[in-house]
Amino acid sequence: AQSVSQHNHHVILSEAASLELGCNYSYGGTVNLFWYVQYPGQHLQLLLKYFSGDPLVKGIKGFEAEFIKSKFSFNLRKPSVQWSDTAEYFCAVNGSLTGGGNKLTFGTGTQLKVEL
Amino acid sequence: EAGVAQSPRYKIIEKRQSVAFWCNPISGHATLYWYQQILGQGPKLLIQFQNNGVVDDSQLPKDRFSAERLKGVDSTLKIQPAKLEDSAVYLCASSGGQALRNTGELFFGEGSRLTVL
Protein backbone atom coordinates (compact mmCIF):
# COMPACT_ATOMS: atom_id res chain seq x y z
CA ALA A 1 0.00 0.00 0.00
CA GLN A 2 1.13 3.53 -0.67
CA SER A 3 1.35 6.18 2.04
CA VAL A 4 2.53 9.75 2.43
CA SER A 5 3.98 11.58 5.45
CA GLN A 6 4.12 15.32 5.87
CA HIS A 7 6.14 16.25 8.91
CA ASN A 8 5.16 19.86 9.43
CA HIS A 9 1.51 20.41 10.25
CA HIS A 10 1.72 24.15 10.82
CA VAL A 11 4.36 26.54 9.51
CA ILE A 12 4.50 30.28 10.13
CA LEU A 13 6.89 32.43 8.08
CA SER A 14 7.49 36.08 7.46
CA GLU A 15 7.27 37.43 3.94
CA ALA A 16 10.47 36.90 1.91
CA ALA A 17 11.53 33.96 4.05
CA SER A 18 12.43 30.71 2.32
CA LEU A 19 10.12 27.74 2.49
CA GLU A 20 10.70 24.02 2.55
CA LEU A 21 7.91 21.57 3.31
CA GLY A 22 8.85 17.95 3.84
CA CYS A 23 7.14 15.00 2.18
CA ASN A 24 8.10 11.34 2.37
CA TYR A 25 6.29 8.50 0.72
CA SER A 26 6.17 4.77 1.09
CA TYR A 27 5.65 2.65 -2.01
CA GLY A 28 7.46 -0.29 -3.50
CA GLY A 29 7.31 0.63 -7.16
CA THR A 30 7.53 3.57 -9.52
CA VAL A 31 5.63 6.58 -8.28
CA ASN A 32 4.19 9.78 -9.55
CA LEU A 33 4.32 12.61 -7.02
CA PHE A 34 2.23 15.72 -6.62
CA TRP A 35 1.78 18.81 -4.53
CA TYR A 36 -1.70 20.25 -4.29
CA VAL A 37 -2.60 23.57 -2.68
CA GLN A 38 -5.82 24.83 -1.12
CA TYR A 39 -6.08 28.59 -0.68
CA PRO A 40 -8.57 29.84 1.91
CA GLY A 41 -12.11 29.36 0.67
CA GLN A 42 -11.02 27.72 -2.57
CA HIS A 43 -10.84 24.19 -3.92
CA LEU A 44 -7.77 21.98 -4.09
CA GLN A 45 -5.63 22.66 -7.13
CA LEU A 46 -2.46 21.20 -8.60
CA LEU A 47 0.76 23.03 -7.76
CA LEU A 48 3.26 20.74 -9.49
CA LYS A 49 3.89 17.11 -10.37
CA TYR A 50 6.74 14.69 -11.01
CA PHE A 51 6.43 11.78 -13.43
CA SER A 52 9.93 11.09 -14.72
CA GLY A 53 13.07 12.81 -15.97
CA ASP A 54 14.57 15.80 -14.21
CA PRO A 55 13.99 15.27 -10.48
CA LEU A 56 13.71 19.01 -9.94
CA VAL A 57 10.29 20.13 -11.08
CA LYS A 58 8.93 23.63 -11.24
CA GLY A 59 5.34 24.56 -10.63
CA ILE A 60 3.19 27.63 -10.55
CA LYS A 61 3.90 30.77 -8.52
CA GLY A 62 7.63 30.09 -8.13
CA PHE A 63 7.30 26.76 -6.32
CA GLU A 64 9.58 23.83 -7.03
CA ALA A 65 10.06 20.35 -5.65
CA GLU A 66 12.88 17.84 -5.77
CA PHE A 67 12.38 14.11 -6.03
CA ILE A 68 15.10 12.22 -4.17
CA LYS A 69 14.50 8.55 -4.82
CA SER A 70 17.03 7.29 -2.29
CA LYS A 71 15.29 9.21 0.46
CA PHE A 72 11.73 8.58 -0.75
CA SER A 73 11.22 12.31 -0.53
CA PHE A 74 9.55 15.05 -2.57
CA ASN A 75 10.06 18.28 -0.64
CA LEU A 76 8.42 21.50 -1.74
CA ARG A 77 10.47 24.71 -1.82
CA LYS A 78 10.10 28.38 -2.55
CA PRO A 79 12.98 30.85 -2.16
CA SER A 80 10.86 33.78 -1.03
CA VAL A 81 7.27 33.40 0.17
CA GLN A 82 4.54 35.98 -0.17
CA TRP A 83 1.51 36.70 1.99
CA SER A 84 -0.65 35.23 -0.80
CA ASP A 85 1.05 31.86 -0.32
CA THR A 86 -0.93 31.37 2.88
CA ALA A 87 -2.72 28.09 2.23
CA GLU A 88 -2.78 24.40 3.03
CA TYR A 89 -0.37 22.23 1.06
CA PHE A 90 -0.86 18.54 0.39
CA CYS A 91 1.67 16.06 -0.91
CA ALA A 92 0.21 13.11 -2.83
CA VAL A 93 1.47 9.92 -4.42
CA ASN A 94 0.16 7.71 -7.20
CA GLY A 95 1.76 4.32 -7.53
CA SER A 96 2.09 2.98 -11.05
CA LEU A 97 1.73 -0.70 -10.23
CA THR A 98 -1.56 -2.50 -10.60
CA GLY A 99 -3.98 -1.34 -7.95
CA GLY A 100 -2.22 1.96 -7.44
CA GLY A 101 -2.24 3.36 -10.92
CA ASN A 102 -5.31 5.50 -10.60
CA LYS A 103 -5.39 6.06 -6.86
CA LEU A 104 -4.07 9.29 -5.41
CA THR A 105 -3.06 9.05 -1.75
CA PHE A 106 -2.70 12.31 0.16
CA GLY A 107 -0.63 13.32 3.15
CA THR A 108 -2.20 15.05 6.13
CA GLY A 109 -1.35 18.52 4.85
CA THR A 110 0.73 21.46 6.04
CA GLN A 111 -0.97 24.70 6.96
CA LEU A 112 1.29 27.60 5.92
CA LYS A 113 0.72 31.07 7.27
CA VAL A 114 2.78 33.93 5.88
CA GLU A 115 2.87 37.06 7.98
CA LEU A 116 3.50 40.56 6.67
CA GLU B 1 -14.51 26.08 -18.63
CA ALA B 2 -16.89 25.10 -15.86
CA GLY B 3 -15.31 23.31 -12.93
CA VAL B 4 -16.56 20.47 -10.77
CA ALA B 5 -19.89 21.41 -9.22
CA GLN B 6 -21.00 20.13 -5.82
CA SER B 7 -24.07 20.66 -3.67
CA PRO B 8 -25.01 21.39 -1.02
CA ARG B 9 -22.02 23.35 0.27
CA TYR B 10 -23.05 22.88 3.87
CA LYS B 11 -25.29 20.41 5.65
CA ILE B 12 -26.08 19.94 9.33
CA ILE B 13 -27.94 16.83 10.43
CA GLU B 14 -28.47 14.80 13.55
CA LYS B 15 -26.96 11.35 13.97
CA ARG B 16 -28.95 8.53 12.43
CA GLN B 17 -30.41 10.87 9.81
CA SER B 18 -29.58 10.50 6.14
CA VAL B 19 -27.90 12.91 3.74
CA ALA B 20 -27.05 13.00 0.05
CA PHE B 21 -24.41 14.94 -1.84
CA TRP B 22 -24.40 15.63 -5.55
CA CYS B 23 -21.50 16.13 -7.94
CA ASN B 24 -21.31 17.16 -11.58
CA PRO B 25 -17.81 16.64 -13.00
CA ILE B 26 -16.09 18.59 -15.72
CA SER B 27 -17.69 17.84 -19.06
CA GLY B 28 -16.04 14.90 -20.79
CA HIS B 29 -14.22 13.63 -17.72
CA ALA B 30 -14.69 9.88 -17.51
CA THR B 31 -13.27 9.37 -14.03
CA LEU B 32 -15.02 10.64 -10.93
CA TYR B 33 -13.80 10.40 -7.34
CA TRP B 34 -15.35 10.98 -3.93
CA TYR B 35 -12.96 11.85 -1.14
CA GLN B 36 -13.62 12.34 2.57
CA GLN B 37 -11.55 14.98 4.36
CA ILE B 38 -11.82 14.97 8.14
CA LEU B 39 -10.54 18.07 9.93
CA GLY B 40 -6.76 17.90 10.32
CA GLN B 41 -6.35 15.05 7.85
CA GLY B 42 -5.70 14.73 4.16
CA PRO B 43 -8.38 13.67 1.71
CA LYS B 44 -9.14 9.94 1.78
CA LEU B 45 -10.54 8.20 -1.29
CA LEU B 46 -13.97 6.70 -0.72
CA ILE B 47 -14.90 5.60 -4.22
CA GLN B 48 -13.72 5.96 -7.80
CA PHE B 49 -15.87 5.60 -10.92
CA GLN B 50 -14.73 5.09 -14.49
CA ASN B 51 -17.76 6.15 -16.55
CA ASN B 52 -20.61 4.45 -14.65
CA GLY B 53 -18.58 1.55 -13.27
CA VAL B 54 -16.88 1.35 -9.87
CA VAL B 55 -13.09 1.05 -10.06
CA ASP B 56 -12.24 1.23 -6.36
CA ASP B 57 -14.54 1.32 -3.35
CA SER B 58 -12.27 -0.48 -0.92
CA GLN B 59 -12.42 2.32 1.66
CA LEU B 60 -16.14 3.02 1.41
CA PRO B 61 -18.03 2.02 4.59
CA LYS B 62 -20.63 0.09 2.68
CA ASP B 63 -22.90 -0.48 5.65
CA ARG B 64 -23.84 3.20 5.63
CA PHE B 65 -22.33 4.85 2.54
CA SER B 66 -23.47 4.35 -1.02
CA ALA B 67 -22.68 6.10 -4.28
CA GLU B 68 -23.89 5.90 -7.81
CA ARG B 69 -23.12 7.36 -11.20
CA LEU B 70 -25.93 5.91 -13.25
CA LYS B 71 -25.45 7.69 -16.57
CA GLY B 72 -21.71 8.11 -16.32
CA VAL B 73 -21.93 11.84 -15.72
CA ASP B 74 -23.09 13.21 -12.38
CA SER B 75 -22.90 11.27 -9.15
CA THR B 76 -24.59 11.06 -5.77
CA LEU B 77 -23.03 10.04 -2.46
CA LYS B 78 -25.43 9.00 0.30
CA ILE B 79 -24.91 8.39 3.99
CA GLN B 80 -27.60 6.51 5.91
CA PRO B 81 -27.62 6.50 8.88
CA ALA B 82 -25.05 9.16 9.69
CA LYS B 83 -22.70 8.90 12.64
CA LEU B 84 -20.85 11.63 14.51
CA GLU B 85 -17.56 10.53 12.95
CA ASP B 86 -18.94 11.21 9.47
CA SER B 87 -18.52 14.94 10.07
CA ALA B 88 -16.14 15.96 7.30
CA VAL B 89 -15.85 17.71 3.98
CA TYR B 90 -16.84 15.48 1.07
CA LEU B 91 -14.83 16.31 -2.01
CA CYS B 92 -15.70 15.34 -5.52
CA ALA B 93 -12.99 15.29 -8.19
CA SER B 94 -12.77 14.33 -11.82
CA SER B 95 -10.04 13.58 -14.30
CA GLY B 96 -9.77 13.16 -18.05
CA GLY B 97 -10.08 10.04 -20.13
CA GLN B 98 -6.48 8.95 -19.77
CA ALA B 99 -5.19 7.08 -16.75
CA LEU B 100 -4.30 9.27 -13.81
CA ARG B 101 -0.69 8.23 -14.06
CA ASN B 102 -0.55 9.79 -17.51
CA THR B 103 -2.26 13.08 -16.84
CA GLY B 104 -1.59 13.50 -13.18
CA GLU B 105 -4.24 16.00 -12.37
CA LEU B 106 -7.46 15.73 -10.46
CA PHE B 107 -9.86 18.66 -10.65
CA PHE B 108 -11.66 19.20 -7.36
CA GLY B 109 -14.95 20.78 -6.47
CA GLU B 110 -15.32 23.11 -3.50
CA GLY B 111 -16.64 20.32 -1.30
CA SER B 112 -19.69 19.68 0.82
CA ARG B 113 -19.17 20.24 4.53
CA LEU B 114 -21.19 17.86 6.70
CA THR B 115 -21.74 18.36 10.41
CA VAL B 116 -23.39 15.52 12.32
CA LEU B 117 -24.77 16.49 15.74
Chai-1 contact restraints between the chains, C-beta under 6 A:
chainA,res_idxA,chainB,res_idxB,connection_type,confidence,min_distance_angstrom,max_distance_angstrom,comment,restraint_id
A,N32,B,R101,contact,1.0,0.0,6.0,A-B,restraint_1
A,H43,B,F108,contact,1.0,0.0,6.0,A-B,restraint_2
A,H43,B,E110,contact,1.0,0.0,6.0,A-B,restraint_3
A,L44,B,F108,contact,1.0,0.0,6.0,A-B,restraint_4
A,L46,B,E105,contact,1.0,0.0,6.0,A-B,restraint_5
A,K49,B,G104,contact,1.0,0.0,6.0,A-B,restraint_6
A,F90,B,G42,contact,1.0,0.0,6.0,A-B,restraint_7
A,N94,B,L100,contact,1.0,0.0,6.0,A-B,restraint_8
A,N94,B,R101,contact,1.0,0.0,6.0,A-B,restraint_9
A,S96,B,R101,contact,1.0,0.0,6.0,A-B,restraint_10
A,G101,B,A99,contact,1.0,0.0,6.0,A-B,restraint_11
A,G101,B,R101,contact,1.0,0.0,6.0,A-B,restraint_12
A,N102,B,A99,contact,1.0,0.0,6.0,A-B,restraint_13
A,N102,B,L100,contact,1.0,0.0,6.0,A-B,restraint_14
A,F106,B,G42,contact,1.0,0.0,6.0,A-B,restraint_15
A,F106,B,P43,contact,1.0,0.0,6.0,A-B,restraint_16
A,G107,B,G42,contact,1.0,0.0,6.0,A-B,restraint_17
A,T108,B,Q41,contact,1.0,0.0,6.0,A-B,restraint_18
A,T108,B,G42,contact,1.0,0.0,6.0,A-B,restraint_19
A,G109,B,G42,contact,1.0,0.0,6.0,A-B,restraint_20
